[in-house]
Amino acid sequence: MLPGYIYGMLNSQFAFTSFWPPPQTTLFTSMSNSL
């Protein structure tokens, strides 16, 4: 995988969650909901 591809996935939380939801994603979503 190219670094750019991973960076893009990290940038778009929705795509990241759809692709592969790890425990870290839950924390990310929690922070997003807080905002």
Buried (B, 14 or more C-beta within 10 A) or exposed (E): EEEEEEEEBEEEBEEBBEEEEEEEBEEBBEEEEEE
